[in-house]
Amino acid sequence: KNEVEQSPQNLTAQEGEFITINCSYSVGISALHWLQQHPGGGIVSLFMLSSGKKKHGRLIATINIQEKHSSLHITASHPRDSAVYICAVTGGATNKLIFGTGTLLAVQP
Amino acid sequence: DGGITQSPKYLFRKEGQNVTLSCEQNLNHDAMYWYRQDPGQGLRLIYYSQIVNDFQKGDIAEGYSVSREKKESFPLTVTSAQKNPTAFYLCASRHAGTPYEQYFGPGTRLTVT
């Protein structure tokens, strides 16, 4: 079993829909990250959080430390949101990142 | 503009040849990382370096080598000993003052035939 699990693996939405991507982890963490990878491959950090909730524009990330679970929400989704969204956790003595396998999101106009 | 540069974006090599992937950063970051990404799998750590002239193996270091002679540069050599070298390779870096946050480069897609 992977230490970081994401669901769903693939998600297709219509423009304007509210989207939720989930991440569960099984290790002790210092921080949890949500990353965005566009088709070209480059990765951009969206959020880094260790408790509570963060919001940036139409994106909201939440984390529940007790339940070892995080969600990424996208409000009023747009085709330009189409990308792979990756959950990763920083854990262990070396602060290494442990990555989920990603969620491929396609937002159709 | 500060950032991480990886070159080239696409690289093709024949089996049996060593190939070196470039990673340069002008962020004055102390630590640098190399990850490999394969379809359906999360990124996996190949090597990392926390200071110049020092580096450690990650989870999948076999068949790879690195050097860290300058703070700005962390090249990765994919040797002929790497059994499945075709993959997408990502370089990342972080500042010592922000231990949990890594910045990623644009990646190099290596195809070995």
Interface residues (C-beta under 8 A of the other chain):
Chain A: N2 V4 S30 A31 H33 L35 G40 G41 G42 I43 V44 S45 M48 I86 A88 T90 T94 N95 K96 L97 I98 F99 G100 T101 G102
Chain B: Y33 G40 Q41 G42 L43 R44 L45 Y48 G58 F88 L90 P99 Y100 E101 Q102 Y103 F104 G105 P106 G107 R109
